[in-house]
Amino acid sequence: MIDGFGRGAPGASGETQRALKDLVAAATVRIHGPAYGYAPDEPGGGFLGSGFFIAPSWVLTCAHVAMQGEGREVTVVFEIGPGSGEGESSVTGSVVAALPEPPRDALAARSFGTPGSWPGPDLALIRLRRPVEHPCVYVTERPAAFFGGAQVLYSGWTEVGGRLKRLSGYCTVQGTLGGWGDPDEQIRLGGDLLPPGISGGPAVDPARGEVVGVLKSQLVGGLGGTSIGIEQLRSLPVPATMAGAESDDDYQAVFHAHDRYHADRHTNRVGTGRTWADVQSGLGAGADRALTPQQRIILLGRLAELPPPVSTRGLLDLLVRLPNVHSVDRYPAPRSWRDGLGALYETRGGEAALELVLRYCMSVISAERPYVTRSTAPAEEALWNWVKWVADDRLSREFRNEITQLWSAARYRTDRAQRRASPAYGERPVEGEGSFVLLELEPRGWERDSYDWRVGVARHTGEVVPVKEDSRGTVAQDLPARLTAPLAEAFRRCDEPDSPAVLQVAVVQAQLGLEVDRWQLSPDEPPLGTVRPVVVRCSNPGPPLSEDEAREHRARWNRTWSVAMRGEIIDCEDGLRVPVPTDEDLRALAYETVPVLCRFGDRPDGETAAGLSRVVRGGFHIALLRRGEDRPGMVCADFHRRALDTVAEAGTADQLPRTIQELRRGVSAGRTEMYWSDGVALYYDDPHHPLPGSGQLLEAP
């Protein structure tokens, strides 16, 4: 952590604490059903719960609160000048995102979640239907919901004596509920009563003066309840294609508006009220920080003027290339420039901390853009001017000269007007050399159709960064639902716009027919294999290879990457099942050969398994497996013809996973010419990315 970054001073005045409570209360709202026709202070009229303005025209609350509205419509009720007697105002809002989204099927949606059991993270974004003037909270940019002290300030609405009243108070932080990385991980709160209606209100760290969570639930029959960390908003859906404007991504739109709001109010020369930065400074939240609260808000405002990162993967690459930033693998991973800044708070302290922040800013200036606008170049220059001002005031001449050279290199780029520039921090990995998602499924031999599992991100270096694992056993039919959140997080860390990452599924040989590509991670999503390449590989440890065998295996793999592949049907002739050729015959096949097992089936029998073992021993790292019931007399001619054509048309090994994905997409879309491929699995065992614990050494490609 950067020198106790952000610890509030224990001696903050009572006036400052009251100012913080006023700021929180001013942004806290009531959520009602869409039919708003009642006296404002009465409990009738469909009072659903609390919420708060997170950015201009945006309200954050719990999904179980917002989704009680009809047709995703709600009414947001807020005070005009809290405590001023100016009354209340109401505005219609639409729920644009819920985490998680309920199924579209009405019957399934009714049983999906209730106020006490909505699945995590239980958050919802409401967008106002018309512009209104209102205050907004300040949201932490830290990577996880931890606190500067042992208390949390909360705010919301509830019914008291037959009327709706504002409520605030303090709870003690007692720990967490759920494991690290769970989408429903919650902060346990105690010490005060959290009455009905308070759900959706803000949870504030009073030591730092920033919102860190959203109140989710109350403890039945006791004091306290739970809060969801604000960082879970990072799991909002990511656009599948390259963003062309800030509004294409709700997450970026909300937090860009949030940061510009606070920067504008802090630099306003006319206003006289205390801003969030003023209150944070009074709390002592800037003690020992690399930046004061005022500097931080100005910097975040500058970052919010720029187009967002192209992808989470690109942002992670940028961060790990900074000096002494060893790991940013928290869950969920950073997604915006403000998240990247927050990820630096757990690194070095002292002068080095400020240098790190400024180096990060220079990397942001040079980073690739998903799009550019007329204001992009001025925004880059404004950020540079801020960096230069801070460096001139506090840092060495040597460092100032270094960043000046970086700015000179960035400002004379000729590709500024291009839609997507090359990254300044290194060449983009070619197909097959980037990160991919690894799902390992290990059957529990004593429990039929039950698995332990691990999800990780495999980098081009061979390192596998864990995302989530479970060794308690999950039955096969529950795997898609249990893996939805960890897979979504892993995909976000690897995906590029228009280029979803490959999912490699490692299973024992007897389970290679497992149809992971048909999984639907939510009831309304298409099958997994239609939205990204899904391949299988074998987790059974094979016998050690001799030097000659290892050389042959490398040669076969490298050959499929350098010349056009050719398919070979090896277990079927004229519609009749035949044994897979012997080891010697297989090894006699050309190195660019891709075996096609027409008679593989869903649950391979002993003969099929033995044949596949011979294929693996022969050094073939790629094969097509035809799953489905193996029926005597099955006509295979069309499958043979089209499978061989597909391998040839794919060209090289790096293109085959996406070729199979296109076939799966075509089958799902009802393209009859692709029906032949229904059930085909791609065996793809990359020797340059051995499975963890396999004992294989990395080999140069």
N, C-alpha and C positions, 0 to 999 in steps of 0.2 A: 504494500500500500504506500502511496506517496505521503510520507511523513504524517501519518494520522490524518490523511486527506479527509477533510470535511467533518472532523469532530467538533461538535458545538461546544462553545464555552459554557461551563456550568453556571456562570454568574450572570446570564442574560437577564435583563431587567424585566419586571412585571409588565411594563408598558410594551416592550417588544413582544412578549408572549401574547399579550392581548391583541396586538397588531396582527400577529400570525393567525390567531383564531378568527379575527375579523376577515382576513383575506380568504381563509378556508370557507367560512360561512357565506361570504358573498358569492362564491362560485358553486355552492351546493344547491341542488334543485330537487323538486318533487317530480316523480313520474306518475302520470295518470293514464287511464284509458283514453281512446280518441274522442269519446263523447264527453266533453268538458262543459257541463251546464249546471253548475252548483256554486254555492257560496265558497269562496276560495279557502276559507279556514275550516270547512267542515270535512269530516272523514269520508263522506259519500263520494259518488262520482267516479268510482273506479280507481282509488289511490292504490298504486302498485308498489311503490318503493322510492328509494332515493337515487340520486346520481349527481354528477358534477360536470361543469364546463371544463373540458380538457383543452380546447382550442376554440377560436371563434367559429360559431355555428356547429360545434361538435360537442356531444355529451357522452360521457362514459358511465356505464352502470353494469349491473349483472345481467347476464342473459336471462336468468329465470325471472327477473323483474321486467325487462323490456319485452320479452316474447309473450307476455300475457296480453299485450295489446292485440287489437283485431287487425289482421292483414298487415302486420308489422308497422302499424301506425300507433303513435302514442302522443300524449300532450305533455309538454315540459312546462312546469310552473316555477317561476323564479321571482325573487324579490328585486324590486328596483331600488337599489341603495339600501342594503340591510341596515336596520336600525334607524333609518331616516324618516320612517312613516310614509314613504312614497307609495306603499302598496305593492301589489304583485302584478305580474304579467304572465301570459301564457302563449305558447307557440307550438304548432304541430311539428312533429318530427317523425322521421322514417328510420327504422332499424336497418342499417345497410350491411351490418356484419354481426354475427353471433358466433361465439367460440364455446363449444362447437355448434355448428348449424344443426337443427333438428331435421329428421327425414322429411321429405316432401309429402310422403304418404300420410294422410290425415290420421289413420289409425295408429301407425307407428309413432307419429309425432306426439299423440296424446299420452303415450306411455314412455316417451323419451326422457322427460325430466319434469319434476315437480319443484316447487320452491325450495324444498329441502334436499333434493337429490339430483339437481341438474349436473351433468358431468362437467369436470373441470376442462378448461379454466373458468368457465361460467362468466364470460365478459361479453358486452355488447356495445357497439358504437351506434349512436343516434345522430343523424344529420338533420339540422333544422330546415324547415320548408320555406322559411323566409328570413331575411336578415334582421337581427335585433342587437342592441348594445348590451353587453354583459361582461363581467369579469371572468378570468380563467385561473385555474390553479397552476402551480409550477410542478412539473413532473420530473422525478429524478432520471438521470441518464445512466445510472449505475447498472452494472451487469446483473445484480440480484437484489432481492428485497431484504437487505439487512439494515440495521438501525444504528444510529449514533448513540443511543441510550437504551434504557430498559422500558420505555414507554412509547405509546403511539397515541396521537391525537386523532379523534374521529369526529365526524359531523354527519347529520342526516335529519330525517323527519320521522315522526311517529304520532300516534293518536294518544292524547292525554286529556282525560276528562271529557271525552266526546268531541274534541277538536284536534285538528292537526297542528302540531307544534314542532319547532326546530329543536334539535337535541345535539349536544356536543359533550365531549368528556375525554377522559384518558383511560386507556387500558394498559395493562402490563404485557410485555412480550414474553411468552412462556415457552416458545420453541416452534416446532413445525409439525405438520400432519402430512404424512406421505413422504416418499423418498425423493432424493435429489433427482431432478430430471423428469419427475412425473408431471403431466399436464395439470393434475389436480393437487399438486403440492400447495399447502396453505400454511400461513402463519397463525399459530395458536395465540389467542388473546384471552386475558383474564382480568379480574379485578373490578369490573363494572358490568352493569346490566346492559345488554344490547337488545332493545325491544323490537317487536315487529315493525317493519317499515324502514329500518335503518340500512337494510341490504342495498348495496350499490353506492353507498356514500364513500367519501375518500378516507383513507388511512394515511396519516401524515407523520413523518419523523420529526418530532418537535425540536430535536437537537440540531438538525440541518435545515429545517424549514422547507421540506419538499415532500410531495405525495409519493408514497412508495407502494401503495396497495389500494384495493377495493374491498370493502366489507362484504363478506359473502353470507355468513350464517351466524345464528345465535346458538348458544348452548342451552338446550332445553332443560329447564329446571335448575339452572345455575348461572353463574356470572361468566361473561365473555362470549367468545365465538371464534370465528376464523376470518382471515383476510387473504385475498389472492394477490400475489406480487404483480405490480404494474408491468414488469418486464414480459409477462405472458402475452401482452399485446403483440409482441414480435412474431407470434405464430399466426397472425392474420394471413389470409391467403396471399400468395405472391403471384403477380400476373405471369401467365405462361409465356407471353411474348414480350419483346422489348418495349419498355415504357416509352411513349412518345410525348408524355406530358406528366407533370406532377400529379394531376388528378387521376392518372391511370392506376395508382397504388394508394389505397386508403391509408395505409400506415405512414407512408411518406407525406401524404397530403396533410394528415392530422399533425404530425410533429413538426413539419416545416412551418405550418400556420402557428403552432404553439410557440416555437422559438422566435419567430418574427414578432409575434404579439408581445412577448416579454422584452425583447430588445427594443422595440419601438417605444414601449412605455417607459423603459428605463432611460432612454436618450431623449425623451420628450422634454422640450424646454419650457412648456407651459404648465403641465400638471404639477400639483402640489402634494398629492397623496403618496404614502409610502408604498414603494413597489416591493415585489418579492425579493429582489436583490438587496434592497435597503434592509428589509427585515432579516434576511439571512446574514447580512453583515452584522446587524445588531445582536444576533444569536451567537456570534463568534464562529459561524460556519466556515469562515475563510481562514481560521487559524492554521498556520503551517501548510497551507495549500500552495500549490504551484500557481494558481490563479485566485484572485479574489472573487467573491460572488458577482460583483459588477463586471469584471473582466470575462468571467465565464459566460454570463448572459449575452454580452456583446459578441463573443466568439461564436456561441451557438446561433445567434442571429445571422452572423456572416455565413456560417456553414449552411444555414437554411436557405440562403439565396442561390445556392448552387444546385444543379441537378443531382439527384441521389446517386449512390453507387449503382453500378450496372447489376450487381448481384451480391448476395451474401458471400459467395465464394471469392469474388473479387475483393471485397472488403477484408476478409480474413487473410488473403494473400498480402494485401497492403500492410496489415497490422504486423504479421509475423516477420516482415522484412525490416521493420523498425529495430533499432539496436536494443537488445536486452528485453524485448517483449517475447517471453518464452511460450506463453499459452493464452489463447483467448477462446478456449473450448467450453466456456460456460453454456448452460442450457437455459433458455434458448440463445442461440448465437446472435451477435450484433447484426443489425440490418441497415442502419442509417449512419450518417456521419456523426450524429450525436451519440449513438450507441458505441461507435468506435472510440470517441473521446472518453466515454465512461469506462471502456475496457482498459484504458491506460492508468486508471486510478489505483490499480493494484501492483504497480511496478515500482520503479525507484523513487527516492525522495531527493530533497535538496534542489540544487541548481540543475542537476541532471533531469529532474522531473519536468521542469519548464522547457528545457531543450527538447525533451521527448514530445511534449505537446506541440511545439513549434515545428519539429520535423514532421509530425503527423499532418499538420496544416499544409506543409509544402507538398506532402504526398497527395493530399486531397486536391490541391491546385493542379497537379500533374496527372491526376487519375483519368482514366477513360470515362466517357460520358455516354449515358443511354440516349441522350438528346442534347441539343444546345438551343438556346434562345438568344434573343438580342441582348438580354441582360447577363448572359453567362460570363462574357469577357469582363465587363465592369465588376461583377461579383468576385471574380478571381483576383482582380486588382485590388478591390477593397479588402479582401482577406489578406493579401500580401502586405498592404499598408498597415494592417493591424499587427501582423507578425513582426514587421520591421520596427514598428513603434515599441512593442514589448521587448524585442531583442536589444534595441538601442539603449533602452533604459536599464536593462538588468543583466545582459550577458556579454561574454568576451568578444573581442574583435575577431578572433579566429572563427568563432561560431557565426558571427554576423557575416563574415566574408563567405563562409560556406553556403549559407542560405541565400545570399545574394546571387551566387553562381547558379543555384537551383532555380531561382526566379528567372534569371536570364535565359536559361535553357527552356523553361516552360512558356515564357511569353512570346518567344519567336517560333513556336510550333506553327507549322503551316496547315495543320489538320483541324484547327479549332472549329471550323464550320461543318466538319464531317459529323455524321450521325453517331459514329462510334470510333473513337481514336484507339490507337494501340497503347497498351498500358506502359507507363514510363518506368515501371519497376521490373520489367522482364517480359520475355516472349510468352504469348499465350500457348499453353500446352496443345499439341496436336491431338487429334482423335486417338483415344486409347492410352494417352499418357497423362490425362487429367485424373482428378479424384473420382472415385465411384463409391457407391454404398454397398456395404457387405452385410448380408443377413446370414447368420449361422444358426441352423436349426439342428439341435442334437436330440434324437429320440430318447425317451426314458424307457429303457428296455423292460422295466417291470410295470409300466403303465401304457397300455395300448393307445396308439395315436395321441401321445402326449409328448410335448417337447420343452426343453430348455432352449433359450434363444439369446442371441447377442446381436445388437445393431451397432455398426461402426462406420466411420468414414475412412476409406483407404486412400492414402495420398500417393503421389507418383514416387515418393522416396521409399515406399514399402511400409511405412508406418501406418498402423490402423488406430485411429483415435476413437475410443469408445463413446457411444452416445447413450445407450441404455442396454441393460441385460436383465434377465429374469431366470433364475434357476429353481423356481418353485413348481414348474410344470404347467403348461398351457395346452389344453386339448386342441386338436387340429381345427375344429370348427370355430374356436374362439380366437385363433391366431390373427386373422385380419383385424378384428376390433382392438385386440390388445396391442397390436403393432402400429396402429394408425398414427398415434402421436410421435413415437420415436422415429418412425420412417419419414414422416413429414419433416421433422427437424433435420434428419440426415440429408434428405433430398435438398432442403433449402441451403445447406452448407455446400452442396456440390453443383447444383443446377446453374446453368447459364440461360439467359433468355433465348428461347427458340431451340435450346439444346439441353433437354433433360438428361441428368446423369444416369448411367447404367446401374441397375440393381443386380448384383451377383448374389445368388442364393446357394449357400454351401450346405449340402445335406449328405448323408451316407448314401452309398451307391444304390441301395434298395429303395431309396426315397426320391431318386432323380425324377420320377414321374409326378411329383407333387406339383399341382397346378397353381403355383404362386402367381403366374401371369394372369390368371382369371380372378384373383382377389379383387374385391372392391373395398377400399379403405373407408368408404362411407356409402350408405345406400344410394346416394344420388350421383356418385362418381362412376366413370366408365372403368372397365377392368384395367388393372395396373399395367398389364402388358401392352395396352393400346396407347398409353400416355408416355411410356419410357421403355427403353430396352431392358428386358429381364432375361437373364441367362442363369444356367445352373452349373454347379461344379461339385466335384466329389470331395467329401471331407475325410473319407477313409484313408488312413496312412498307407501308402504303398511301400513295397520293398525298396531298400536302398538301391540306387542306380550305380552301375559301374561307370567308369570314365567314358567308355565307348558309348554306352546307352545315353548318358547325359549329353554327350556331344550330338548324338543323333536326334534326341528330343529338341535340343536347341535349334538344330538345323531345320527340322520340320516346322517348328513354330516360326522361325525367321522367314522361311520360304513362303508361308501363307501370307506374310505381311509385305512381301516384296514382288510377288508375281501373281497373276490371276489364278484363283483356286479352281479346282475341278472336283465335282462330287462323284461318289462311288457308292452304289447300292451294294451292301455287303451281307445282307441276311435274307434276301428275297430274290427269287428268279422266276419269271413267268407266273407270278401270283402264288408261288409255293415258298413256304418258309424253308430256308437252308441255314446250316450252321455258319457262324461267323468264321472267316478263314483262319488258318493257323497263324501262330506268331510269325513264322517265316514268310508266309504269303502276304501278311499285312505289311511287314517291313519292306517287302519288295515293291509296294505301291509308291508312286511318285511323292516327293516330299510335300507338294502343294495339294495333295488329296484331302478331301473332307469326307469321312465316312458318313453314310446315311443308313440308319437302322430303321427300316420300314416296319419291323415286327416288334418294336420295343415294348409297347403296351404301357398301361398305368402302373402295374405292380409287376416288374420283370420277374420271370421265373428263373430257375437255376441256370438253364441253358443260356438265356439272354444275358443274365448277369455275368456268366463266365465269358461270353463273347465280348461284352463291353470291357471286361477286365483285360482281355487280350488287346483290344483297341488302345486302352490307356498304356499298357506295357509297350506297345509298339511306337509310342511317342506321339500319338495323335491328341492334340489338345483341343481340337474343335470337332464336333460331330452334330448331326441333326438326328433327333430322336422323335419317332412318331408315336405319340401316346394314343390311348384309346383301346377299346376291346379288340384283341387279335382274333378275328373270326376266320375259320377255314373257308377257303374259296373266295376270300376277299379280293376284289379286282383292284390291282395296285398300279396299273400302267400309267394312269394320269398322274398319280402321286410321284412315281419315279421320274417321269418326264419333267414335271414342273419343279421338283426338288433340285434336280441336276441343273436346270436352267437358272433357278434362283441363286445357287452357289456361284455359277459362272458369272451371272449379271452383277452380283455383289462385288466381284473383283477380288479385293483383298480382305484379310481377316478383320481389319478395323471397321469395315463397312457392314459386315454381316449382322451384328446385333441390331442395327437400325433397320436393316432390310427386313429382318424377322418382325420387328415392331410394326413396320408398314403393312406387312401381311396381316398381323393381328388386328390392326386398325381397320383394314379392308373387310375382314370377316365380320367384325363388330358392326360395320356400316352396311352390311348386306351386299357386298360386291361378290357376285357369284363366281367370278373368275379366280377368286382367292380362297374359295371354300376348301380347296384341296389341302390348304395349310392348317386347317383347324386342328388344334391339338399338338402341333409341332413344338418341341422344346429345343433350345440351343444349348448344347454342352460346350462350355467355353472356359477352359482352365488355364488362365494366364500364368506361365511359369515365372514371369518377372514380378508377379504379385502373389507370392505363396501365402497360403492361409496362416494365420497366427498359430504358432506352436507346431508347424509342420516340419521344422528343422531344415527346410530348404534355404539355400543361400541365394541372395539376390544376384542376378546375372545381368551383365550389360546387354542391352538389346543389340 
